[in-house]
C-alpha cells in the first residue's frame, strides 16, 4: 500500500486549537476532506488544506496509481516550541504569556 506524508512545523497556533480542525478530516477521502476544510471557519483550516494537498502531491510523486483513491489515513498535531513573553501588570507585577506553536502531520494512503 502506497503512503505519503506531509509535515508543517512551527505553526503559530496552539495544538489544542489545531486538533479541533484535524479531527474533522481523519479517515475521510482526500476530496471530501479538502471540501470540509474549505468551509471550516478556523485559522488552522487553510493551513491543513494546503498540507493535505501537499501530501497528495507527494503521493503522486511517489507513483500512486490513482490520486482519487487516496484517503487521510493518519493526521496528528504535536506541540512545538513555546515562546515565553511577559506583560506588565498592576503594582509592579508581571504575567507570563505563552505563545504556543505546533507541528501538524498528515499521512495519506491508497484505499484498497
MODELLER restraints for C-alpha pairs under 7 A, 6 or more apart:
rsr = mdl.restraints
at = mdl.atoms
rsr.add(forms.Gaussian(group=physical.xy_distance, feature=features.Distance(at['CA:1:A'], at['CA:110:A']), mean=6.39, stdev=0.5))
rsr.add(forms.Gaussian(group=physical.xy_distance, feature=features.Distance(at['CA:2:A'], at['CA:64:A']), mean=6.48, stdev=0.5))
rsr.add(forms.Gaussian(group=physical.xy_distance, feature=features.Distance(at['CA:2:A'], at['CA:109:A']), mean=5.71, stdev=0.5))
rsr.add(forms.Gaussian(group=physical.xy_distance, feature=features.Distance(at['CA:2:A'], at['CA:110:A']), mean=5.87, stdev=0.5))
rsr.add(forms.Gaussian(group=physical.xy_distance, feature=features.Distance(at['CA:3:A'], at['CA:59:A']), mean=6.68, stdev=0.5))
rsr.add(forms.Gaussian(group=physical.xy_distance, feature=features.Distance(at['CA:3:A'], at['CA:107:A']), mean=6.77, stdev=0.5))
rsr.add(forms.Gaussian(group=physical.xy_distance, feature=features.Distance(at['CA:3:A'], at['CA:108:A']), mean=5.70, stdev=0.5))
rsr.add(forms.Gaussian(group=physical.xy_distance, feature=features.Distance(at['CA:3:A'], at['CA:109:A']), mean=4.39, stdev=0.5))
rsr.add(forms.Gaussian(group=physical.xy_distance, feature=features.Distance(at['CA:3:A'], at['CA:110:A']), mean=6.88, stdev=0.5))
rsr.add(forms.Gaussian(group=physical.xy_distance, feature=features.Distance(at['CA:4:A'], at['CA:55:A']), mean=5.83, stdev=0.5))
rsr.add(forms.Gaussian(group=physical.xy_distance, feature=features.Distance(at['CA:4:A'], at['CA:58:A']), mean=5.87, stdev=0.5))
rsr.add(forms.Gaussian(group=physical.xy_distance, feature=features.Distance(at['CA:4:A'], at['CA:59:A']), mean=4.91, stdev=0.5))
rsr.add(forms.Gaussian(group=physical.xy_distance, feature=features.Distance(at['CA:4:A'], at['CA:107:A']), mean=5.63, stdev=0.5))
rsr.add(forms.Gaussian(group=physical.xy_distance, feature=features.Distance(at['CA:4:A'], at['CA:108:A']), mean=5.42, stdev=0.5))
rsr.add(forms.Gaussian(group=physical.xy_distance, feature=features.Distance(at['CA:4:A'], at['CA:109:A']), mean=6.47, stdev=0.5))
rsr.add(forms.Gaussian(group=physical.xy_distance, feature=features.Distance(at['CA:5:A'], at['CA:55:A']), mean=5.27, stdev=0.5))
rsr.add(forms.Gaussian(group=physical.xy_distance, feature=features.Distance(at['CA:5:A'], at['CA:106:A']), mean=5.71, stdev=0.5))
rsr.add(forms.Gaussian(group=physical.xy_distance, feature=features.Distance(at['CA:5:A'], at['CA:107:A']), mean=4.38, stdev=0.5))
rsr.add(forms.Gaussian(group=physical.xy_distance, feature=features.Distance(at['CA:5:A'], at['CA:108:A']), mean=6.42, stdev=0.5))
rsr.add(forms.Gaussian(group=physical.xy_distance, feature=features.Distance(at['CA:6:A'], at['CA:51:A']), mean=6.22, stdev=0.5))
rsr.add(forms.Gaussian(group=physical.xy_distance, feature=features.Distance(at['CA:6:A'], at['CA:54:A']), mean=6.21, stdev=0.5))
rsr.add(forms.Gaussian(group=physical.xy_distance, feature=features.Distance(at['CA:6:A'], at['CA:55:A']), mean=4.82, stdev=0.5))
rsr.add(forms.Gaussian(group=physical.xy_distance, feature=features.Distance(at['CA:6:A'], at['CA:105:A']), mean=5.87, stdev=0.5))
rsr.add(forms.Gaussian(group=physical.xy_distance, feature=features.Distance(at['CA:6:A'], at['CA:106:A']), mean=5.41, stdev=0.5))
rsr.add(forms.Gaussian(group=physical.xy_distance, feature=features.Distance(at['CA:6:A'], at['CA:107:A']), mean=6.57, stdev=0.5))
rsr.add(forms.Gaussian(group=physical.xy_distance, feature=features.Distance(at['CA:7:A'], at['CA:104:A']), mean=5.73, stdev=0.5))
rsr.add(forms.Gaussian(group=physical.xy_distance, feature=features.Distance(at['CA:7:A'], at['CA:105:A']), mean=4.39, stdev=0.5))
rsr.add(forms.Gaussian(group=physical.xy_distance, feature=features.Distance(at['CA:7:A'], at['CA:106:A']), mean=6.41, stdev=0.5))
rsr.add(forms.Gaussian(group=physical.xy_distance, feature=features.Distance(at['CA:8:A'], at['CA:103:A']), mean=5.71, stdev=0.5))
rsr.add(forms.Gaussian(group=physical.xy_distance, feature=features.Distance(at['CA:8:A'], at['CA:104:A']), mean=5.13, stdev=0.5))
rsr.add(forms.Gaussian(group=physical.xy_distance, feature=features.Distance(at['CA:8:A'], at['CA:105:A']), mean=6.38, stdev=0.5))
rsr.add(forms.Gaussian(group=physical.xy_distance, feature=features.Distance(at['CA:9:A'], at['CA:102:A']), mean=6.57, stdev=0.5))
rsr.add(forms.Gaussian(group=physical.xy_distance, feature=features.Distance(at['CA:9:A'], at['CA:103:A']), mean=4.30, stdev=0.5))
rsr.add(forms.Gaussian(group=physical.xy_distance, feature=features.Distance(at['CA:9:A'], at['CA:104:A']), mean=6.36, stdev=0.5))
rsr.add(forms.Gaussian(group=physical.xy_distance, feature=features.Distance(at['CA:10:A'], at['CA:80:A']), mean=5.85, stdev=0.5))
rsr.add(forms.Gaussian(group=physical.xy_distance, feature=features.Distance(at['CA:10:A'], at['CA:101:A']), mean=5.57, stdev=0.5))
rsr.add(forms.Gaussian(group=physical.xy_distance, feature=features.Distance(at['CA:10:A'], at['CA:102:A']), mean=5.38, stdev=0.5))
rsr.add(forms.Gaussian(group=physical.xy_distance, feature=features.Distance(at['CA:10:A'], at['CA:103:A']), mean=5.63, stdev=0.5))
rsr.add(forms.Gaussian(group=physical.xy_distance, feature=features.Distance(at['CA:11:A'], at['CA:101:A']), mean=5.28, stdev=0.5))
rsr.add(forms.Gaussian(group=physical.xy_distance, feature=features.Distance(at['CA:11:A'], at['CA:102:A']), mean=5.24, stdev=0.5))
rsr.add(forms.Gaussian(group=physical.xy_distance, feature=features.Distance(at['CA:11:A'], at['CA:103:A']), mean=6.32, stdev=0.5))
rsr.add(forms.Gaussian(group=physical.xy_distance, feature=features.Distance(at['CA:12:A'], at['CA:100:A']), mean=6.49, stdev=0.5))
rsr.add(forms.Gaussian(group=physical.xy_distance, feature=features.Distance(at['CA:12:A'], at['CA:101:A']), mean=4.50, stdev=0.5))
rsr.add(forms.Gaussian(group=physical.xy_distance, feature=features.Distance(at['CA:12:A'], at['CA:102:A']), mean=6.74, stdev=0.5))
rsr.add(forms.Gaussian(group=physical.xy_distance, feature=features.Distance(at['CA:13:A'], at['CA:100:A']), mean=6.25, stdev=0.5))
rsr.add(forms.Gaussian(group=physical.xy_distance, feature=features.Distance(at['CA:13:A'], at['CA:101:A']), mean=5.06, stdev=0.5))
rsr.add(forms.Gaussian(group=physical.xy_distance, feature=features.Distance(at['CA:13:A'], at['CA:102:A']), mean=6.31, stdev=0.5))
rsr.add(forms.Gaussian(group=physical.xy_distance, feature=features.Distance(at['CA:14:A'], at['CA:100:A']), mean=5.07, stdev=0.5))
rsr.add(forms.Gaussian(group=physical.xy_distance, feature=features.Distance(at['CA:14:A'], at['CA:101:A']), mean=5.19, stdev=0.5))
rsr.add(forms.Gaussian(group=physical.xy_distance, feature=features.Distance(at['CA:14:A'], at['CA:102:A']), mean=5.97, stdev=0.5))
rsr.add(forms.Gaussian(group=physical.xy_distance, feature=features.Distance(at['CA:15:A'], at['CA:77:A']), mean=5.99, stdev=0.5))
rsr.add(forms.Gaussian(group=physical.xy_distance, feature=features.Distance(at['CA:15:A'], at['CA:78:A']), mean=6.34, stdev=0.5))
rsr.add(forms.Gaussian(group=physical.xy_distance, feature=features.Distance(at['CA:15:A'], at['CA:79:A']), mean=5.63, stdev=0.5))
rsr.add(forms.Gaussian(group=physical.xy_distance, feature=features.Distance(at['CA:15:A'], at['CA:101:A']), mean=6.83, stdev=0.5))
rsr.add(forms.Gaussian(group=physical.xy_distance, feature=features.Distance(at['CA:15:A'], at['CA:102:A']), mean=5.29, stdev=0.5))
rsr.add(forms.Gaussian(group=physical.xy_distance, feature=features.Distance(at['CA:18:A'], at['CA:44:A']), mean=5.95, stdev=0.5))
rsr.add(forms.Gaussian(group=physical.xy_distance, feature=features.Distance(at['CA:19:A'], at['CA:77:A']), mean=6.42, stdev=0.5))
rsr.add(forms.Gaussian(group=physical.xy_distance, feature=features.Distance(at['CA:21:A'], at['CA:44:A']), mean=6.82, stdev=0.5))
rsr.add(forms.Gaussian(group=physical.xy_distance, feature=features.Distance(at['CA:21:A'], at['CA:45:A']), mean=6.37, stdev=0.5))
rsr.add(forms.Gaussian(group=physical.xy_distance, feature=features.Distance(at['CA:22:A'], at['CA:75:A']), mean=6.67, stdev=0.5))
rsr.add(forms.Gaussian(group=physical.xy_distance, feature=features.Distance(at['CA:25:A'], at['CA:33:A']), mean=5.16, stdev=0.5))
rsr.add(forms.Gaussian(group=physical.xy_distance, feature=features.Distance(at['CA:26:A'], at['CA:72:A']), mean=5.85, stdev=0.5))
rsr.add(forms.Gaussian(group=physical.xy_distance, feature=features.Distance(at['CA:26:A'], at['CA:73:A']), mean=6.85, stdev=0.5))
rsr.add(forms.Gaussian(group=physical.xy_distance, feature=features.Distance(at['CA:26:A'], at['CA:74:A']), mean=6.49, stdev=0.5))
rsr.add(forms.Gaussian(group=physical.xy_distance, feature=features.Distance(at['CA:26:A'], at['CA:75:A']), mean=6.25, stdev=0.5))
rsr.add(forms.Gaussian(group=physical.xy_distance, feature=features.Distance(at['CA:27:A'], at['CA:71:A']), mean=6.49, stdev=0.5))
rsr.add(forms.Gaussian(group=physical.xy_distance, feature=features.Distance(at['CA:27:A'], at['CA:72:A']), mean=5.11, stdev=0.5))
rsr.add(forms.Gaussian(group=physical.xy_distance, feature=features.Distance(at['CA:27:A'], at['CA:73:A']), mean=5.53, stdev=0.5))
rsr.add(forms.Gaussian(group=physical.xy_distance, feature=features.Distance(at['CA:28:A'], at['CA:71:A']), mean=5.65, stdev=0.5))
rsr.add(forms.Gaussian(group=physical.xy_distance, feature=features.Distance(at['CA:28:A'], at['CA:72:A']), mean=5.65, stdev=0.5))
rsr.add(forms.Gaussian(group=physical.xy_distance, feature=features.Distance(at['CA:29:A'], at['CA:70:A']), mean=6.02, stdev=0.5))
rsr.add(forms.Gaussian(group=physical.xy_distance, feature=features.Distance(at['CA:29:A'], at['CA:71:A']), mean=3.79, stdev=0.5))
rsr.add(forms.Gaussian(group=physical.xy_distance, feature=features.Distance(at['CA:29:A'], at['CA:72:A']), mean=5.98, stdev=0.5))
rsr.add(forms.Gaussian(group=physical.xy_distance, feature=features.Distance(at['CA:30:A'], at['CA:70:A']), mean=5.92, stdev=0.5))
rsr.add(forms.Gaussian(group=physical.xy_distance, feature=features.Distance(at['CA:30:A'], at['CA:71:A']), mean=4.93, stdev=0.5))
rsr.add(forms.Gaussian(group=physical.xy_distance, feature=features.Distance(at['CA:30:A'], at['CA:72:A']), mean=6.17, stdev=0.5))
rsr.add(forms.Gaussian(group=physical.xy_distance, feature=features.Distance(at['CA:34:A'], at['CA:49:A']), mean=5.79, stdev=0.5))
rsr.add(forms.Gaussian(group=physical.xy_distance, feature=features.Distance(at['CA:37:A'], at['CA:45:A']), mean=5.46, stdev=0.5))
rsr.add(forms.Gaussian(group=physical.xy_distance, feature=features.Distance(at['CA:37:A'], at['CA:49:A']), mean=6.14, stdev=0.5))
rsr.add(forms.Gaussian(group=physical.xy_distance, feature=features.Distance(at['CA:51:A'], at['CA:106:A']), mean=6.98, stdev=0.5))
rsr.add(forms.Gaussian(group=physical.xy_distance, feature=features.Distance(at['CA:52:A'], at['CA:106:A']), mean=6.49, stdev=0.5))
rsr.add(forms.Gaussian(group=physical.xy_distance, feature=features.Distance(at['CA:55:A'], at['CA:106:A']), mean=6.83, stdev=0.5))
rsr.add(forms.Gaussian(group=physical.xy_distance, feature=features.Distance(at['CA:55:A'], at['CA:107:A']), mean=6.77, stdev=0.5))
rsr.add(forms.Gaussian(group=physical.xy_distance, feature=features.Distance(at['CA:55:A'], at['CA:108:A']), mean=6.46, stdev=0.5))
rsr.add(forms.Gaussian(group=physical.xy_distance, feature=features.Distance(at['CA:56:A'], at['CA:108:A']), mean=7.00, stdev=0.5))
rsr.add(forms.Gaussian(group=physical.xy_distance, feature=features.Distance(at['CA:60:A'], at['CA:67:A']), mean=6.84, stdev=0.5))
rsr.add(forms.Gaussian(group=physical.xy_distance, feature=features.Distance(at['CA:69:A'], at['CA:110:A']), mean=5.55, stdev=0.5))
rsr.add(forms.Gaussian(group=physical.xy_distance, feature=features.Distance(at['CA:69:A'], at['CA:111:A']), mean=5.59, stdev=0.5))
rsr.add(forms.Gaussian(group=physical.xy_distance, feature=features.Distance(at['CA:70:A'], at['CA:108:A']), mean=6.21, stdev=0.5))
rsr.add(forms.Gaussian(group=physical.xy_distance, feature=features.Distance(at['CA:70:A'], at['CA:109:A']), mean=5.35, stdev=0.5))
rsr.add(forms.Gaussian(group=physical.xy_distance, feature=features.Distance(at['CA:70:A'], at['CA:110:A']), mean=4.46, stdev=0.5))
rsr.add(forms.Gaussian(group=physical.xy_distance, feature=features.Distance(at['CA:70:A'], at['CA:111:A']), mean=5.93, stdev=0.5))
rsr.add(forms.Gaussian(group=physical.xy_distance, feature=features.Distance(at['CA:71:A'], at['CA:108:A']), mean=5.46, stdev=0.5))
rsr.add(forms.Gaussian(group=physical.xy_distance, feature=features.Distance(at['CA:71:A'], at['CA:109:A']), mean=5.66, stdev=0.5))
rsr.add(forms.Gaussian(group=physical.xy_distance, feature=features.Distance(at['CA:71:A'], at['CA:110:A']), mean=6.37, stdev=0.5))
rsr.add(forms.Gaussian(group=physical.xy_distance, feature=features.Distance(at['CA:71:A'], at['CA:111:A']), mean=6.52, stdev=0.5))
rsr.add(forms.Gaussian(group=physical.xy_distance, feature=features.Distance(at['CA:72:A'], at['CA:107:A']), mean=6.12, stdev=0.5))
rsr.add(forms.Gaussian(group=physical.xy_distance, feature=features.Distance(at['CA:72:A'], at['CA:108:A']), mean=4.53, stdev=0.5))
rsr.add(forms.Gaussian(group=physical.xy_distance, feature=features.Distance(at['CA:72:A'], at['CA:109:A']), mean=6.61, stdev=0.5))
rsr.add(forms.Gaussian(group=physical.xy_distance, feature=features.Distance(at['CA:73:A'], at['CA:107:A']), mean=5.69, stdev=0.5))
rsr.add(forms.Gaussian(group=physical.xy_distance, feature=features.Distance(at['CA:73:A'], at['CA:108:A']), mean=5.11, stdev=0.5))
rsr.add(forms.Gaussian(group=physical.xy_distance, feature=features.Distance(at['CA:73:A'], at['CA:109:A']), mean=5.80, stdev=0.5))
rsr.add(forms.Gaussian(group=physical.xy_distance, feature=features.Distance(at['CA:74:A'], at['CA:106:A']), mean=6.00, stdev=0.5))
rsr.add(forms.Gaussian(group=physical.xy_distance, feature=features.Distance(at['CA:74:A'], at['CA:107:A']), mean=5.02, stdev=0.5))
rsr.add(forms.Gaussian(group=physical.xy_distance, feature=features.Distance(at['CA:74:A'], at['CA:108:A']), mean=6.85, stdev=0.5))
rsr.add(forms.Gaussian(group=physical.xy_distance, feature=features.Distance(at['CA:75:A'], at['CA:105:A']), mean=5.64, stdev=0.5))
rsr.add(forms.Gaussian(group=physical.xy_distance, feature=features.Distance(at['CA:75:A'], at['CA:106:A']), mean=4.45, stdev=0.5))
rsr.add(forms.Gaussian(group=physical.xy_distance, feature=features.Distance(at['CA:75:A'], at['CA:107:A']), mean=6.12, stdev=0.5))
rsr.add(forms.Gaussian(group=physical.xy_distance, feature=features.Distance(at['CA:76:A'], at['CA:104:A']), mean=6.01, stdev=0.5))
rsr.add(forms.Gaussian(group=physical.xy_distance, feature=features.Distance(at['CA:76:A'], at['CA:105:A']), mean=5.51, stdev=0.5))
rsr.add(forms.Gaussian(group=physical.xy_distance, feature=features.Distance(at['CA:76:A'], at['CA:106:A']), mean=6.78, stdev=0.5))
rsr.add(forms.Gaussian(group=physical.xy_distance, feature=features.Distance(at['CA:77:A'], at['CA:102:A']), mean=6.59, stdev=0.5))
rsr.add(forms.Gaussian(group=physical.xy_distance, feature=features.Distance(at['CA:77:A'], at['CA:103:A']), mean=5.63, stdev=0.5))
rsr.add(forms.Gaussian(group=physical.xy_distance, feature=features.Distance(at['CA:77:A'], at['CA:104:A']), mean=4.56, stdev=0.5))
rsr.add(forms.Gaussian(group=physical.xy_distance, feature=features.Distance(at['CA:77:A'], at['CA:105:A']), mean=6.40, stdev=0.5))
rsr.add(forms.Gaussian(group=physical.xy_distance, feature=features.Distance(at['CA:78:A'], at['CA:102:A']), mean=5.64, stdev=0.5))
rsr.add(forms.Gaussian(group=physical.xy_distance, feature=features.Distance(at['CA:78:A'], at['CA:103:A']), mean=5.16, stdev=0.5))
rsr.add(forms.Gaussian(group=physical.xy_distance, feature=features.Distance(at['CA:78:A'], at['CA:104:A']), mean=6.56, stdev=0.5))
rsr.add(forms.Gaussian(group=physical.xy_distance, feature=features.Distance(at['CA:79:A'], at['CA:101:A']), mean=6.31, stdev=0.5))
rsr.add(forms.Gaussian(group=physical.xy_distance, feature=features.Distance(at['CA:79:A'], at['CA:102:A']), mean=4.39, stdev=0.5))
rsr.add(forms.Gaussian(group=physical.xy_distance, feature=features.Distance(at['CA:79:A'], at['CA:103:A']), mean=6.15, stdev=0.5))
rsr.add(forms.Gaussian(group=physical.xy_distance, feature=features.Distance(at['CA:80:A'], at['CA:101:A']), mean=4.82, stdev=0.5))
rsr.add(forms.Gaussian(group=physical.xy_distance, feature=features.Distance(at['CA:80:A'], at['CA:102:A']), mean=4.10, stdev=0.5))
rsr.add(forms.Gaussian(group=physical.xy_distance, feature=features.Distance(at['CA:80:A'], at['CA:103:A']), mean=5.74, stdev=0.5))
rsr.add(forms.Gaussian(group=physical.xy_distance, feature=features.Distance(at['CA:81:A'], at['CA:100:A']), mean=6.71, stdev=0.5))
rsr.add(forms.Gaussian(group=physical.xy_distance, feature=features.Distance(at['CA:81:A'], at['CA:101:A']), mean=5.85, stdev=0.5))
rsr.add(forms.Gaussian(group=physical.xy_distance, feature=features.Distance(at['CA:82:A'], at['CA:98:A']), mean=6.30, stdev=0.5))
rsr.add(forms.Gaussian(group=physical.xy_distance, feature=features.Distance(at['CA:82:A'], at['CA:99:A']), mean=5.60, stdev=0.5))
rsr.add(forms.Gaussian(group=physical.xy_distance, feature=features.Distance(at['CA:82:A'], at['CA:100:A']), mean=4.54, stdev=0.5))
rsr.add(forms.Gaussian(group=physical.xy_distance, feature=features.Distance(at['CA:82:A'], at['CA:101:A']), mean=6.00, stdev=0.5))
rsr.add(forms.Gaussian(group=physical.xy_distance, feature=features.Distance(at['CA:83:A'], at['CA:98:A']), mean=5.91, stdev=0.5))
rsr.add(forms.Gaussian(group=physical.xy_distance, feature=features.Distance(at['CA:83:A'], at['CA:99:A']), mean=4.98, stdev=0.5))
rsr.add(forms.Gaussian(group=physical.xy_distance, feature=features.Distance(at['CA:83:A'], at['CA:100:A']), mean=6.41, stdev=0.5))
rsr.add(forms.Gaussian(group=physical.xy_distance, feature=features.Distance(at['CA:84:A'], at['CA:96:A']), mean=6.88, stdev=0.5))
rsr.add(forms.Gaussian(group=physical.xy_distance, feature=features.Distance(at['CA:84:A'], at['CA:97:A']), mean=5.93, stdev=0.5))
rsr.add(forms.Gaussian(group=physical.xy_distance, feature=features.Distance(at['CA:84:A'], at['CA:98:A']), mean=4.95, stdev=0.5))
rsr.add(forms.Gaussian(group=physical.xy_distance, feature=features.Distance(at['CA:84:A'], at['CA:99:A']), mean=6.32, stdev=0.5))
rsr.add(forms.Gaussian(group=physical.xy_distance, feature=features.Distance(at['CA:85:A'], at['CA:96:A']), mean=5.88, stdev=0.5))
rsr.add(forms.Gaussian(group=physical.xy_distance, feature=features.Distance(at['CA:85:A'], at['CA:97:A']), mean=4.98, stdev=0.5))
rsr.add(forms.Gaussian(group=physical.xy_distance, feature=features.Distance(at['CA:85:A'], at['CA:98:A']), mean=6.37, stdev=0.5))
rsr.add(forms.Gaussian(group=physical.xy_distance, feature=features.Distance(at['CA:86:A'], at['CA:94:A']), mean=6.17, stdev=0.5))
rsr.add(forms.Gaussian(group=physical.xy_distance, feature=features.Distance(at['CA:86:A'], at['CA:95:A']), mean=5.49, stdev=0.5))
rsr.add(forms.Gaussian(group=physical.xy_distance, feature=features.Distance(at['CA:86:A'], at['CA:96:A']), mean=4.60, stdev=0.5))
rsr.add(forms.Gaussian(group=physical.xy_distance, feature=features.Distance(at['CA:86:A'], at['CA:97:A']), mean=5.57, stdev=0.5))
rsr.add(forms.Gaussian(group=physical.xy_distance, feature=features.Distance(at['CA:87:A'], at['CA:94:A']), mean=5.49, stdev=0.5))
rsr.add(forms.Gaussian(group=physical.xy_distance, feature=features.Distance(at['CA:87:A'], at['CA:95:A']), mean=5.23, stdev=0.5))
rsr.add(forms.Gaussian(group=physical.xy_distance, feature=features.Distance(at['CA:87:A'], at['CA:96:A']), mean=6.49, stdev=0.5))
rsr.add(forms.Gaussian(group=physical.xy_distance, feature=features.Distance(at['CA:87:A'], at['CA:97:A']), mean=6.95, stdev=0.5))
rsr.add(forms.Gaussian(group=physical.xy_distance, feature=features.Distance(at['CA:88:A'], at['CA:94:A']), mean=4.46, stdev=0.5))
rsr.add(forms.Gaussian(group=physical.xy_distance, feature=features.Distance(at['CA:88:A'], at['CA:95:A']), mean=6.47, stdev=0.5))
rsr.add(forms.Gaussian(group=physical.xy_distance, feature=features.Distance(at['CA:89:A'], at['CA:95:A']), mean=6.71, stdev=0.5))
